[in-house]
Amino acid sequence: MLQVALVYPQIPPNTGNIARTCAATKTRLHLVEPLGFEISDRALKRAGLDYWQYTDLQIHANLESLAAVAGRWVCFSARGKHDFRKFEFTEQDILLFGSETSGLPPEVLAQNLTVAIPMDHPKVRSLNLSVSVAIALFEARRQLNL
């Protein structure tokens, strides 16, 4: 089963929007602590609207806890080695995304496959986290005919 993991997310509306996308696609969402907000944060709930009840959410105290979940980690980074459009996703993939301020930890990137969403403008460093997750998730789903 294709899954999404957010490592140390900081901005409640991004996480809420991602939760809504995951609910709509029946994709399990993992959040790795520490979080930059309380899970009951008003902005988080507002962004997720009334779809939280449909979100398959798992919260992990650390990366070691996430590592216990079966699946191949596919790390998204602006400096990823593979173009996400050419990367071959599997149904066992966990799409990993780092915090909005610092991305994924260097040791996670060094030990796993890394992919990037190309951007044409050289002065644009990154996309919004919720946009990146949606782009990645729907490309993986397209490839897998889901």
C-alpha atoms as a printed R data frame, in Angstrom:
    type eleno elety resid chain resno       x      y       z
1   ATOM     1    CA   MET     A     1   0.000  0.000   0.000
2   ATOM     2    CA   LEU     A     2   1.411  3.398  -1.035
3   ATOM     3    CA   GLN     A     3   1.936  5.670   2.008
4   ATOM     4    CA   VAL     A     4   3.041  9.243   2.820
5   ATOM     5    CA   ALA     A     5   5.254 10.290   5.731
6   ATOM     6    CA   LEU     A     6   5.956 13.808   6.982
7   ATOM     7    CA   VAL     A     7   9.122 14.071   9.053
8   ATOM     8    CA   TYR     A     8   9.017 16.934  11.582
9   ATOM     9    CA   PRO     A     9   6.285 18.992   9.862
10  ATOM    10    CA   GLN     A    10   6.083 22.598  11.074
11  ATOM    11    CA   ILE     A    11   3.109 24.333   9.445
12  ATOM    12    CA   PRO     A    12  -0.385 23.185  10.476
13  ATOM    13    CA   PRO     A    13  -2.249 24.150   7.271
14  ATOM    14    CA   ASN     A    14   0.223 22.157   5.151
15  ATOM    15    CA   THR     A    15  -0.310 19.053   7.265
16  ATOM    16    CA   GLY     A    16  -4.083 19.571   7.205
17  ATOM    17    CA   ASN     A    17  -4.099 19.882   3.423
18  ATOM    18    CA   ILE     A    18  -1.937 16.771   3.094
19  ATOM    19    CA   ALA     A    19  -4.265 14.880   5.428
20  ATOM    20    CA   ARG     A    20  -7.195 15.831   3.199
21  ATOM    21    CA   THR     A    21  -5.329 14.603   0.089
22  ATOM    22    CA   CYS     A    22  -4.486 11.351   1.867
23  ATOM    23    CA   ALA     A    23  -8.096 10.907   2.987
24  ATOM    24    CA   ALA     A    24  -9.353 11.438  -0.570
25  ATOM    25    CA   THR     A    25  -6.949  8.824  -1.944
26  ATOM    26    CA   LYS     A    26  -7.210  6.401   1.014
27  ATOM    27    CA   THR     A    27  -3.455  6.793   1.581
28  ATOM    28    CA   ARG     A    28  -2.049  6.216   5.063
29  ATOM    29    CA   LEU     A    29  -0.366  9.338   6.485
30  ATOM    30    CA   HIS     A    30   2.502  9.057   8.962
31  ATOM    31    CA   LEU     A    31   3.639 12.038  11.059
32  ATOM    32    CA   VAL     A    32   7.059 11.821  12.727
33  ATOM    33    CA   GLU     A    33   7.548 13.846  15.912
34  ATOM    34    CA   PRO     A    34   8.505 16.369  16.968
35  ATOM    35    CA   LEU     A    35   5.713 18.278  15.260
36  ATOM    36    CA   GLY     A    36   5.776 22.069  15.033
37  ATOM    37    CA   PHE     A    37   2.198 22.218  16.339
38  ATOM    38    CA   GLU     A    38  -0.277 20.396  18.529
39  ATOM    39    CA   ILE     A    39  -2.285 17.739  16.726
40  ATOM    40    CA   SER     A    40  -5.398 19.525  17.990
41  ATOM    41    CA   ASP     A    41  -4.193 22.857  16.555
42  ATOM    42    CA   ARG     A    42  -7.103 24.882  15.155
43  ATOM    43    CA   ALA     A    43  -5.292 25.678  11.892
44  ATOM    44    CA   LEU     A    44  -4.531 21.989  11.375
45  ATOM    45    CA   LYS     A    45  -8.150 20.990  11.868
46  ATOM    46    CA   ARG     A    46  -9.375 23.866   9.693
47  ATOM    47    CA   ALA     A    47  -7.114 22.914   6.775
48  ATOM    48    CA   GLY     A    48  -8.229 19.288   7.009
49  ATOM    49    CA   LEU     A    49 -11.854 20.437   7.178
50  ATOM    50    CA   ASP     A    50 -14.113 17.645   8.312
51  ATOM    51    CA   TYR     A    51 -12.057 14.912   6.639
52  ATOM    52    CA   TRP     A    52  -9.933 13.939   9.633
53  ATOM    53    CA   GLN     A    53 -12.282 11.069  10.393
54  ATOM    54    CA   TYR     A    54 -11.412  9.598   6.979
55  ATOM    55    CA   THR     A    55  -7.645 10.002   7.370
56  ATOM    56    CA   ASP     A    56  -5.652  6.867   8.183
57  ATOM    57    CA   LEU     A    57  -3.202  8.664  10.480
58  ATOM    58    CA   GLN     A    58  -0.273  7.197  12.400
59  ATOM    59    CA   ILE     A    59   1.951  9.312  14.633
60  ATOM    60    CA   HIS     A    60   5.500  8.165  15.352
61  ATOM    61    CA   ALA     A    61   7.672  9.327  18.244
62  ATOM    62    CA   ASN     A    62  10.803  9.181  16.056
63  ATOM    63    CA   LEU     A    63  12.286  7.925  12.790
64  ATOM    64    CA   GLU     A    64  13.080  4.547  14.338
65  ATOM    65    CA   SER     A    65   9.362  3.999  14.913
66  ATOM    66    CA   LEU     A    66   8.631  4.876  11.274
67  ATOM    67    CA   ALA     A    67  11.380  2.485  10.149
68  ATOM    68    CA   ALA     A    68   9.388 -0.377  11.703
69  ATOM    69    CA   VAL     A    69   6.675  0.190   9.069
70  ATOM    70    CA   ALA     A    70   7.222 -2.111   6.094
71  ATOM    71    CA   GLY     A    71   8.033 -0.299   2.870
72  ATOM    72    CA   ARG     A    72  10.717  1.325   0.754
73  ATOM    73    CA   TRP     A    73  11.531  4.904   1.708
74  ATOM    74    CA   VAL     A    74  11.473  7.287  -1.261
75  ATOM    75    CA   CYS     A    75  12.795 10.642  -0.087
76  ATOM    76    CA   PHE     A    76  11.719 13.841  -1.798
77  ATOM    77    CA   SER     A    77  14.302 16.604  -1.851
78  ATOM    78    CA   ALA     A    78  15.116 19.574  -4.059
79  ATOM    79    CA   ARG     A    79  18.524 17.882  -4.419
80  ATOM    80    CA   GLY     A    80  17.153 14.396  -5.147
81  ATOM    81    CA   LYS     A    81  19.113 12.236  -7.591
82  ATOM    82    CA   HIS     A    82  16.152 11.001  -9.637
83  ATOM    83    CA   ASP     A    83  13.482 12.914 -11.539
84  ATOM    84    CA   PHE     A    84  10.193 11.840  -9.951
85  ATOM    85    CA   ARG     A    85   8.581 11.500 -13.393
86  ATOM    86    CA   LYS     A    86  11.133  8.867 -14.446
87  ATOM    87    CA   PHE     A    87  11.351  7.100 -11.097
88  ATOM    88    CA   GLU     A    88   9.561  3.738 -10.869
89  ATOM    89    CA   PHE     A    89   7.276  3.728  -7.847
90  ATOM    90    CA   THR     A    90   5.983  0.556  -6.198
91  ATOM    91    CA   GLU     A    91   2.900 -0.033  -4.072
92  ATOM    92    CA   GLN     A    92   5.225 -0.659  -1.105
93  ATOM    93    CA   ASP     A    93   6.711  2.855  -1.222
94  ATOM    94    CA   ILE     A    94   6.537  5.318   1.630
95  ATOM    95    CA   LEU     A    95   6.908  8.810   0.154
96  ATOM    96    CA   LEU     A    96   8.969 10.783   2.698
97  ATOM    97    CA   PHE     A    97   8.919 14.561   2.997
98  ATOM    98    CA   GLY     A    98  10.857 16.718   5.462
99  ATOM    99    CA   SER     A    99   9.924 19.819   7.360
100 ATOM   100    CA   GLU     A   100   9.141 23.033   5.523
101 ATOM   101    CA   THR     A   101  12.174 24.769   7.030
102 ATOM   102    CA   SER     A   102  14.937 22.172   6.765
103 ATOM   103    CA   GLY     A   103  13.785 19.257   4.622
104 ATOM   104    CA   LEU     A   104  14.736 15.696   5.476
105 ATOM   105    CA   PRO     A   105  17.704 15.003   7.767
106 ATOM   106    CA   PRO     A   106  20.975 14.448   5.825
107 ATOM   107    CA   GLU     A   107  21.404 10.925   7.231
108 ATOM   108    CA   VAL     A   108  17.961  9.923   5.909
109 ATOM   109    CA   LEU     A   109  18.790 11.292   2.465
110 ATOM   110    CA   ALA     A   110  22.183  9.546   2.451
111 ATOM   111    CA   GLN     A   111  20.710  6.121   3.253
112 ATOM   112    CA   ASN     A   112  17.687  6.099   0.933
113 ATOM   113    CA   LEU     A   113  16.554  6.709  -2.618
114 ATOM   114    CA   THR     A   114  16.083 10.409  -3.344
115 ATOM   115    CA   VAL     A   115  13.865 11.980  -5.953
116 ATOM   116    CA   ALA     A   116  13.184 15.565  -6.974
117 ATOM   117    CA   ILE     A   117  10.341 17.459  -8.539
118 ATOM   118    CA   PRO     A   118  12.108 19.592 -11.169
119 ATOM   119    CA   MET     A   119  11.605 23.345 -11.171
120 ATOM   120    CA   ASP     A   120  12.458 25.475 -14.167
121 ATOM   121    CA   HIS     A   121  13.235 28.760 -12.439
122 ATOM   122    CA   PRO     A   122  16.754 28.736 -10.933
123 ATOM   123    CA   LYS     A   123  15.829 31.155  -8.130
124 ATOM   124    CA   VAL     A   124  12.900 29.084  -6.825
125 ATOM   125    CA   ARG     A   125  14.274 26.747  -4.146
126 ATOM   126    CA   SER     A   126  11.250 24.612  -3.424
127 ATOM   127    CA   LEU     A   127   7.521 24.114  -3.711
128 ATOM   128    CA   ASN     A   128   4.989 24.274  -0.908
129 ATOM   129    CA   LEU     A   129   4.988 21.012   1.053
130 ATOM   130    CA   SER     A   130   1.320 20.198   0.459
131 ATOM   131    CA   VAL     A   131   1.730 20.870  -3.273
132 ATOM   132    CA   SER     A   132   4.816 18.630  -3.411
133 ATOM   133    CA   VAL     A   133   3.023 15.781  -1.649
134 ATOM   134    CA   ALA     A   134   0.046 16.037  -4.003
135 ATOM   135    CA   ILE     A   135   2.260 16.078  -7.101
136 ATOM   136    CA   ALA     A   136   4.300 13.097  -5.881
137 ATOM   137    CA   LEU     A   137   1.370 11.048  -4.647
138 ATOM   138    CA   PHE     A   138  -0.656 11.485  -7.812
139 ATOM   139    CA   GLU     A   139   2.329 10.650 -10.039
140 ATOM   140    CA   ALA     A   140   2.955  7.456  -8.053
141 ATOM   141    CA   ARG     A   141  -0.747  6.601  -8.236
142 ATOM   142    CA   ARG     A   142  -0.788  7.292 -11.985
143 ATOM   143    CA   GLN     A   143   2.162  4.979 -12.550
144 ATOM   144    CA   LEU     A   144   0.555  2.261 -10.428
145 ATOM   145    CA   ASN     A   145  -2.850  2.662 -12.118
146 ATOM   146    CA   LEU     A   146  -4.517  3.493  -8.805
